[in-house]
């Protein structure tokens, strides 16, 4: 029971990070080109993807 809740929560978190990554893409491009700052949204999406894959394997 808790595994299903955990998997559902991780899936929701993953979907939220993907949506945030898409929404923040123009900001990330602006920050990189104009300010020289990298926004680590891609790393956040990768981490959430790894977490959901690990939970699916268990």
C-alpha positions in Angstrom: 0.0 0.0 0.0 2.7 2.5 1.0 4.7 1.5 -2.1 1.9 2.6 -4.3 1.6 5.9 -2.5 5.3 6.4 -2.7 5.4 5.6 -6.4 2.5 7.9 -7.1 4.1 10.7 -5.1 7.4 10.3 -6.9 5.6 10.2 -10.2 3.7 13.5 -9.3 7.0 15.1 -8.2 8.7 14.0 -11.5 5.8 15.4 -13.5 6.0 18.7 -11.6 9.8 19.0 -12.2 9.4 18.3 -15.9 6.6 21.0 -16.1 8.9 23.4 -14.1 11.7 22.6 -16.4 9.6 23.4 -19.5 8.2 26.6 -17.9 11.7 27.8 -16.8 13.4 27.0 -20.1 13.3 30.6 -21.4 14.6 31.9 -18.0 17.4 29.4 -18.1 18.4 30.4 -21.7 18.4 34.1 -20.7 20.4 33.4 -17.6 23.0 31.5 -19.5 23.3 33.9 -22.4 23.1 37.2 -20.6 24.3 36.5 -17.1 26.5 33.5 -17.6 24.7 31.5 -14.9 23.6 27.9 -15.4 20.2 27.0 -13.9 20.3 23.3 -12.8 16.8 22.3 -13.8 18.1 19.5 -16.0 19.9 18.0 -13.0 16.7 18.2 -10.9 14.7 16.4 -13.7 17.4 13.7 -13.9 17.4 13.1 -10.2 13.6 12.7 -10.1 13.7 10.3 -13.0 16.3 8.2 -11.2 14.2 8.2 -8.1 11.0 7.0 -9.9 12.9 4.3 -11.8 14.4 3.0 -8.6 11.0 3.0 -7.0 9.5 1.1 -10.0 12.2 -1.6 -9.7 11.4 -2.3 -6.0 
